[in-house]
Amino acid sequence: MRILVANANTTQAISAACVAAAEAAAAPGTEIMGATPAFGPAVISTRAENAIAAHALLATLAEHAGTIDAAVLAVSHDTALEAARQLMPCPVIGMTEAACLTACLVGGQFGVLTLGQAGPYEELVARHGLTARCAQVLGLPLTPQQAIANPDGAAGQVLAAAEAMAARCDSVVLAGAALAGMAEALQPRSPVPLLDGIACAVKLAEALVAMRLPKPRTGSYAAPQGRAGIGLSPALAALLRGG
């Protein structure tokens, strides 16, 4: 089984952290491949950057269409998730959606802990239909760059926040590609389960591949057919045509 871990920004250090977290979670026999876009924002922190990254991510995924069994979106905004599911011929899993859905199996109420503004993640939880299950969304005053540069300092803030969130939350989702792999290290000291989006996405991707579910042939998630555009990569244009 081959799973692509596709970053949506151009920071190689984030890609490397996500691939490492995916390899740690993968079952024997699962091959993890990493991919980083050729263009786009260094780190997604704004709505504008997220929109730009959506194109970059779809172009990156298209390059691997037909050669992988599943794709994991290594971006905590679940950038372009719906479009990628329509476009790709294999299962596509968003890391934050995967962690939130897993949290629903762990307890009644979960929390989301992220870097920066909480508002976009409150909106993301709502888009996934999980507002009623989410007790709290908290943003730490950290940037992804700071978390990568000082992982020990970031880990201390994450643990302190998770301890406080435990008063309301049965588990805590660590929503941030820059936090990939941190949950496992902090888990022994956390009072509630910490859910790593990459790890959850890899395990759900393995399950979906094993189930061999067909892609929808009708409806809004059916593959595009006969669509045209200009300025697109050859691979992305081919998927839009249905080729």
C-alpha positions as CSV (number, residue, x, y, z in Angstrom):
1,M,0.0,0.0,0.0
2,R,1.4,3.4,-1.0
3,I,0.2,6.5,0.8
4,L,1.2,10.0,-0.3
5,V,1.6,12.6,2.5
6,A,1.1,15.8,0.6
7,N,2.1,19.1,2.2
8,A,0.2,22.2,1.1
9,N,3.0,24.7,1.7
10,T,6.6,24.9,0.5
11,T,8.4,24.5,3.9
12,Q,10.4,21.3,3.6
13,A,10.9,21.0,7.4
14,I,7.1,20.7,7.8
15,S,7.0,18.1,5.0
16,A,9.8,16.1,6.7
17,A,8.0,16.2,10.1
18,C,4.7,15.0,8.6
19,V,6.4,12.1,6.7
20,A,8.2,11.0,9.9
21,A,4.9,11.0,11.8
22,A,3.2,9.1,9.0
23,E,6.0,6.5,8.9
24,A,5.7,6.0,12.7
25,A,2.0,5.4,12.4
26,A,2.0,3.2,9.3
27,A,1.4,-0.5,9.4
28,P,4.0,-2.9,8.2
29,G,3.8,-3.0,4.4
30,T,2.6,0.6,4.0
31,E,5.0,2.8,2.1
32,I,4.9,6.5,2.9
33,M,5.8,9.0,0.2
34,G,6.2,12.7,0.8
35,A,5.4,15.6,-1.6
36,T,5.9,19.3,-1.3
37,P,4.4,21.8,-3.8
38,A,6.6,23.5,-6.4
39,F,4.9,26.9,-5.7
40,G,2.8,28.6,-3.1
41,P,3.1,30.1,0.4
42,A,5.9,29.1,2.8
43,V,3.4,28.6,5.6
44,I,-0.4,28.9,5.5
45,S,-1.5,31.5,8.0
46,T,-4.1,33.5,6.1
47,R,-7.2,32.9,4.0
48,A,-5.4,34.2,0.9
49,E,-2.5,31.8,1.4
50,N,-4.9,28.9,1.9
51,A,-6.6,29.7,-1.4
52,I,-3.2,29.8,-3.2
53,A,-2.1,26.6,-1.5
54,A,-5.3,24.8,-2.7
55,H,-4.1,25.1,-6.4
56,A,-0.6,24.1,-5.4
57,L,-1.9,21.1,-3.5
58,L,-4.2,19.9,-6.3
59,A,-1.4,20.2,-8.8
60,T,0.9,18.2,-6.5
61,L,-1.7,15.4,-6.0
62,A,-2.4,15.2,-9.7
63,E,1.3,14.3,-10.4
64,H,0.7,11.2,-8.3
65,A,-2.7,10.2,-9.6
66,G,-2.8,6.5,-10.5
67,T,0.4,5.7,-8.6
68,I,-0.8,5.8,-5.0
69,D,-3.5,4.0,-3.0
70,A,-4.4,7.0,-0.8
71,A,-3.4,10.6,-0.1
72,V,-3.1,12.3,3.3
73,L,-3.3,16.1,3.2
74,A,-0.5,17.3,5.5
75,V,-2.1,20.7,6.2
76,S,-4.2,21.4,9.3
77,H,-6.7,23.6,7.3
78,D,-7.7,20.5,5.3
79,T,-6.9,22.6,2.3
80,A,-8.8,21.7,-0.9
81,L,-10.1,18.5,0.7
82,E,-13.4,18.3,-1.1
83,A,-11.9,19.2,-4.4
84,A,-9.1,16.6,-4.0
85,R,-11.7,13.9,-3.1
86,Q,-13.5,14.7,-6.3
87,L,-10.4,14.9,-8.4
88,M,-8.3,11.9,-7.3
89,P,-9.1,8.3,-8.1
90,C,-8.1,7.2,-4.6
91,P,-9.2,8.0,-1.0
92,V,-8.1,11.4,0.2
93,I,-7.9,12.1,4.0
94,G,-7.6,15.5,5.7
95,M,-5.4,15.5,8.8
96,T,-7.7,17.6,11.0
97,E,-10.9,15.9,9.8
98,A,-9.3,12.6,10.6
99,A,-8.2,13.6,14.1
100,C,-11.6,15.1,14.9
101,L,-13.5,12.0,13.7
102,T,-11.2,9.8,15.7
103,A,-11.8,12.0,18.7
104,C,-15.5,11.3,18.4
105,L,-14.6,7.6,19.0
106,V,-12.5,8.4,22.0
107,G,-15.0,10.4,24.1
108,G,-18.0,12.7,24.0
109,Q,-16.4,16.1,23.6
110,F,-13.1,17.0,22.1
111,G,-11.0,20.1,21.9
112,V,-8.8,21.5,19.1
113,L,-5.5,23.1,19.9
114,T,-3.7,25.0,17.1
115,L,-1.1,27.6,16.4
116,G,-2.4,31.2,15.9
117,Q,-6.0,32.1,15.3
118,A,-8.7,29.8,16.5
119,G,-11.5,31.2,14.3
120,P,-10.6,29.3,11.1
121,Y,-10.5,26.1,13.0
122,E,-13.9,26.7,14.5
123,E,-15.2,27.2,10.9
124,L,-13.4,24.0,9.9
125,V,-15.0,22.0,12.6
126,A,-18.4,23.3,11.6
127,R,-17.8,22.4,7.9
128,H,-17.0,18.9,9.0
129,G,-20.4,18.9,10.9
130,L,-18.8,18.4,14.3
131,T,-19.5,21.6,16.2
132,A,-21.8,19.8,18.7
133,R,-18.9,17.4,19.6
134,C,-16.3,20.1,19.9
135,A,-16.1,21.7,23.4
136,Q,-13.3,24.2,22.7
137,V,-10.9,25.5,20.1
138,L,-7.8,27.2,21.4
139,G,-5.0,29.0,19.4
140,L,-1.6,29.2,21.0
141,P,0.4,32.5,20.4
142,L,2.9,30.6,18.3
143,T,3.7,30.5,14.6
144,P,4.5,27.3,12.8
145,Q,8.0,28.7,12.2
146,Q,8.5,29.2,15.9
147,A,7.3,25.7,16.7
148,I,9.8,24.2,14.3
149,A,12.6,26.4,15.5
150,N,12.0,25.7,19.2
151,P,10.1,22.4,19.4
152,D,10.8,22.0,23.2
153,G,9.4,25.4,23.9
154,A,6.3,24.7,21.7
155,A,5.8,21.3,23.4
156,G,5.7,22.9,26.8
157,Q,3.0,25.3,25.7
158,V,1.0,22.5,24.0
159,L,1.1,20.4,27.1
160,A,0.1,23.2,29.4
161,A,-2.8,24.1,27.1
162,A,-3.9,20.4,26.9
163,E,-3.9,20.1,30.7
164,A,-6.2,23.2,30.9
165,M,-8.5,21.9,28.1
166,A,-8.9,18.6,29.9
167,A,-11.4,20.3,32.2
168,R,-13.9,20.4,29.3
169,C,-12.5,18.0,26.7
170,D,-12.2,14.2,26.7
171,S,-9.4,14.4,24.1
172,V,-7.4,17.1,22.3
173,V,-6.7,17.3,18.6
174,L,-3.3,18.9,17.8
175,A,-4.2,20.8,14.7
176,G,-1.0,21.9,13.0
177,A,1.3,20.2,10.5
178,A,4.2,21.8,12.4
179,L,3.0,19.8,15.5
180,A,3.2,16.5,13.7
181,G,4.7,13.8,15.9
182,M,4.4,15.9,19.1
183,A,1.4,14.0,20.5
184,E,3.3,10.8,21.0
185,A,6.1,12.4,22.9
186,L,3.7,14.4,25.2
187,Q,1.1,11.6,25.7
188,P,2.6,10.1,28.8
189,R,2.3,13.5,30.6
190,S,-1.2,14.5,29.2
191,P,-4.3,13.8,31.3
192,V,-6.4,13.2,28.1
193,P,-5.6,11.5,24.7
194,L,-3.7,13.8,22.3
195,L,-4.6,13.1,18.6
196,D,-2.0,13.6,15.9
197,G,-3.8,14.5,12.6
198,I,-1.2,12.7,10.5
199,A,-1.2,9.5,12.5
200,C,-5.1,9.5,12.5
201,A,-5.2,10.2,8.8
202,V,-2.7,7.4,7.9
203,K,-4.7,4.8,9.9
204,L,-8.0,5.9,8.3
205,A,-6.4,5.8,4.9
206,E,-5.2,2.3,5.5
207,A,-8.7,1.3,6.5
208,L,-10.3,2.9,3.5
209,V,-7.9,1.2,1.1
210,A,-8.5,-2.2,2.7
211,M,-12.3,-1.7,2.3
212,R,-11.9,-1.2,-1.4
213,L,-14.9,1.2,-1.7
214,P,-15.6,2.4,-5.2
215,K,-15.4,6.1,-6.1
216,P,-18.8,7.7,-6.7
217,R,-19.8,7.7,-10.3
218,T,-22.6,10.3,-9.9
219,G,-23.1,13.3,-7.7
220,S,-20.7,16.1,-6.7
221,Y,-17.8,13.8,-5.9
222,A,-17.8,12.0,-9.2
223,A,-14.6,12.6,-11.2
224,P,-14.6,15.6,-13.5
225,Q,-15.2,14.9,-17.2
226,G,-14.5,17.1,-20.2
227,R,-13.4,20.2,-18.2
228,A,-10.9,22.6,-19.8
229,G,-8.6,25.4,-18.5
230,I,-5.5,27.3,-19.3
231,G,-2.2,27.7,-17.4
232,L,-2.7,24.4,-15.5
233,S,-0.1,21.7,-15.1
234,P,-0.4,18.9,-17.6
235,A,-1.3,16.4,-14.9
236,L,-4.0,18.6,-13.4
237,A,-5.4,19.4,-16.8
238,A,-5.6,15.7,-17.6
239,L,-7.6,14.9,-14.4
240,L,-10.1,17.7,-15.2
241,R,-10.5,16.3,-18.7
242,G,-11.1,12.9,-17.2
243,G,-7.9,11.5,-18.6
